[in-house]
Amino acid sequence: MKKFEHLSATSIAQASSALASENAWVISGGTDLLGWMKDGILGDEYYPNLVIDLKTIPDTEYVREEDGVLKIGAGTKLVDIIDDETVKAKYPVLAQAAAKVSSPTVRHMGSIGGSINQLHRCWYFRNDGDRFHCFRKGGATCFAMLGDHRYHSIMGPDSGCIAVHPSDIAPALVVLNATIVTNTRALPAEDFWQVNGPKSTALDQNEIVTEIQIPALPEGSKSAYMKFAQRQTIDFPIVGCAVAITSEGARICLSGVYPIPYRATEAEDVLAGGRIDASSAAAAGEAAVINARPFPKNTYKVQIAKTLVARTLLAAAAS
């Protein structure tokens, strides 16, 4: 690991001001940042000269309801979200998604803010020592397109990259119509993630996530999260699926299939105003991948996505 300066921030304002300096990054649980710093996956252009610790800022860890809105501090540990009775009762898709993240150790260390800000997992991007200076690092090539893309996007590239978004939490926040609050603005969850250089969010350099806000769901709403992975929780999803069913219809979002969380609106349209049963769930699964453009080595993911959408819908409807 290269030498860097460390700042224990005492306020969001101080952290934001420090972030304006060249090559500054923030750290909370550190379950992603420290790993990629040790591996040197980013060149000098992006490698941190300054790491700003957000854990030292007061009142960043909380889960509370205020005026019908669930508010979660960005520093809240994933285990505290899993164990929260309000989340389990009213927003089970979020509790289930958090419970599927990595290992117990990571869930006790990792924060929800860090989870939604993590870098993607493409092995060309993550190769030690920046051996593949890929598109996301300012290069001209997405090496996965012609190389090993077995776990990559089945919906084509976004801005020249086919690395998939790996978060379990992200699709749950999308279907819950959450808002991501930062020190400068509030973003709908659906607009929060994007291909942005090595980063996977729309955040500006001096912008910090401070809170996640989730509006109350209509009475009788149901939700669920499921994922397909080789080693279940400890692995990132090959495909993950979040579903929320309300009186207004179903919202369906996938991870692991596109560079950002993929809202399956065609599947939602199939279910509009109808009853969810085995037949309609299967039809929604087919519709969810109607725009699929898989690469030669990841065509298998299309069937997984179809099946997972159907199973998650049925699980949510039966809950």
Residue pairs with C-beta under 8 A, 6 or more apart in sequence:
1 37
1 38
1 40
2 37
2 40
2 47
4 37
4 48
4 49
4 50
4 51
5 49
5 50
5 51
6 50
6 51
6 52
6 53
7 14
7 15
7 18
7 50
7 51
7 52
7 53
8 53
8 56
9 15
9 18
9 52
9 53
9 54
9 56
9 57
10 56
10 57
10 58
11 57
12 57
12 183
12 208
12 210
13 183
15 26
15 52
15 54
15 57
15 208
16 183
16 206
16 207
16 208
17 206
18 24
18 50
18 52
19 26
19 52
19 205
19 206
19 207
19 208
20 205
20 206
21 49
21 50
22 49
23 45
23 46
23 47
23 48
23 49
23 50
24 48
24 49
24 50
24 51
24 52
24 205
25 33
25 48
25 50
25 51
25 52
26 51
26 52
26 53
26 54
26 208
27 33
27 34
27 51
27 52
27 53
27 54
27 55
28 53
28 54
28 55
28 74
28 75
28 110
28 111
28 113
28 114
29 77
29 106
29 109
29 110
29 111
29 114
30 109
30 114
31 102
31 106
31 109
31 110
31 114
32 114
32 117
32 118
32 119
33 48
33 51
33 114
36 42
36 119
36 126
37 47
37 48
39 126
39 128
39 129
40 47
40 128
40 129
40 130
41 125
41 126
41 127
41 128
41 129
41 130
42 130
42 137
42 198
43 130
43 133
43 137
45 137
45 138
46 137
46 197
46 198
54 60
54 74
54 75
54 113
54 208
55 75
57 75
59 73
60 73
60 74
60 75
60 76
60 210
61 73
61 75
61 76
61 77
61 80
61 111
62 71
62 72
62 73
62 76
63 70
63 71
63 72
63 73
63 76
63 80
63 81
63 84
63 86
63 87
64 70
64 71
65 71
65 86
68 215
68 216
69 213
69 214
69 215
69 216
70 86
70 87
70 90
70 91
70 213
70 214
70 215
70 216
71 211
71 212
71 213
71 214
72 81
72 112
72 211
72 212
72 213
72 214
73 210
73 211
74 111
74 112
74 113
74 208
74 209
74 210
74 211
74 212
75 111
75 113
76 111
76 112
76 113
77 107
77 108
77 109
77 110
77 111
77 112
78 98
78 101
78 106
78 107
78 108
78 110
78 111
78 112
78 115
78 169
79 98
79 104
79 107
79 108
81 87
81 94
81 95
81 98
81 112
82 88
82 95
82 98
82 99
82 107
84 95
87 94
87 95
88 95
90 216
90 217
91 176
91 214
91 217
91 223
92 222
92 223
92 224
92 319
93 172
93 175
93 176
93 223
93 224
93 225
93 242
93 243
93 244
93 316
94 169
94 172
94 173
94 176
94 214
94 223
94 225
96 172
96 224
96 225
96 226
97 168
97 169
97 171
97 172
97 225
97 240
97 242
98 107
98 112
98 168
98 169
98 172
99 107
99 233
100 168
100 225
100 227
100 232
100 233
100 237
100 240
101 107
101 110
101 115
101 168
101 169
101 233
102 110
102 233
102 234
103 233
103 234
112 169
112 212
113 209
115 167
115 168
115 169
115 170
116 167
116 169
116 170
116 173
116 180
116 192
116 193
116 201
116 209
116 212
117 199
117 200
117 201
117 203
117 209
118 166
118 167
118 200
119 125
119 198
119 199
119 200
120 136
120 163
120 164
120 165
120 166
120 200
120 259
121 163
121 164
121 166
121 236
122 134
122 136
122 144
122 152
122 161
122 162
122 163
122 164
123 148
124 132
124 134
124 142
124 143
124 144
124 147
125 132
125 134
125 136
125 137
125 163
125 198
130 137
132 139
132 143
133 139
134 141
134 142
134 143
134 161
135 141
135 142
135 160
135 161
136 161
136 163
136 195
136 197
136 198
137 197
137 198
138 197
142 157
142 160
142 161
142 162
142 163
144 152
144 162
144 163
145 157
145 162
145 295
148 297
149 162
149 295
149 297
149 298
150 297
150 298
151 164
151 238
151 256
151 298
151 301
152 162
152 163
152 164
152 295
152 298
153 162
153 163
153 164
153 257
153 258
153 259
153 295
153 298
154 257
154 258
154 289
154 292
154 293
154 294
154 295
154 298
154 299
154 301
154 302
154 305
155 257
155 258
155 262
155 291
155 292
155 293
156 162
156 258
156 293
157 259
158 194
158 195
158 258
158 259
158 260
159 195
159 259
160 195
161 195
161 259
162 259
162 295
163 259
164 255
164 256
164 257
164 258
164 259
165 193
165 200
165 255
165 256
165 258
165 259
165 260
165 261
166 236
166 237
166 255
166 256
167 255
167 261
168 225
168 227
168 237
168 240
168 255
170 189
170 193
170 253
170 255
170 261
171 225
171 240
171 241
171 242
171 253
171 254
171 255
171 261
172 223
172 225
172 242
172 253
173 180
173 189
173 212
173 214
174 189
174 190
174 242
174 251
174 253
174 261
174 263
175 223
175 242
175 243
175 244
175 251
175 252
175 253
176 189
176 214
176 215
176 217
176 223
176 244
177 188
177 189
177 214
177 215
177 251
178 188
178 189
178 212
178 213
178 214
178 215
179 186
179 187
179 188
179 189
179 212
179 213
179 214
180 186
180 187
180 188
180 189
180 192
180 209
180 212
181 187
181 209
181 210
181 211
181 212
181 213
182 203
182 207
182 208
182 209
182 210
183 207
183 208
183 210
184 204
184 207
185 207
186 213
187 202
190 261
190 263
191 202
192 201
192 202
193 200
193 201
193 202
193 260
193 261
194 200
194 201
194 202
194 260
195 259
195 260
196 202
196 203
200 259
200 260
203 209
217 223
217 244
217 246
218 246
218 247
218 248
219 247
220 246
220 247
221 244
221 245
221 246
221 247
222 244
222 245
222 316
222 317
222 319
223 242
223 243
223 244
223 245
223 316
223 319
224 242
224 243
224 312
224 315
224 316
224 319
225 240
225 241
225 242
225 243
225 312
226 240
226 241
226 308
226 311
226 312
226 315
227 237
227 238
227 239
227 240
227 241
227 255
227 256
227 308
228 237
228 238
228 239
228 240
228 304
228 308
229 235
229 236
229 237
229 238
230 238
236 256
237 255
237 256
238 256
238 301
238 304
239 254
239 255
239 256
239 257
239 301
239 304
239 305
239 308
240 254
240 255
240 256
240 308
241 252
241 253
241 254
241 255
241 305
241 308
241 309
241 311
241 312
242 252
242 253
242 254
242 255
242 312
243 250
243 251
243 252
243 309
243 312
243 313
243 315
243 316
244 250
244 251
244 316
245 276
245 313
245 316
245 317
249 268
249 271
249 272
249 273
250 267
250 268
250 271
250 276
250 284
250 313
251 263
251 268
252 263
252 264
252 267
252 268
252 284
252 288
252 309
252 312
252 313
253 261
253 262
253 263
253 264
254 261
254 262
254 264
254 288
254 305
254 308
254 309
255 261
255 262
256 301
257 301
257 305
264 284
264 287
264 288
264 309
266 287
266 288
266 290
266 291
267 284
267 285
267 287
267 288
267 309
268 284
269 287
270 280
270 283
270 284
270 287
271 280
271 284
271 313
274 280
276 313
276 314
276 316
276 317
277 314
277 317
278 310
278 314
281 309
281 310
281 311
281 313
281 314
281 317
282 306
282 310
284 309
284 310
284 313
285 305
285 306
285 307
285 308
285 309
285 310
285 313
286 306
288 305
288 306
288 309
289 302
289 305
289 306
292 302
292 305
294 301
294 302
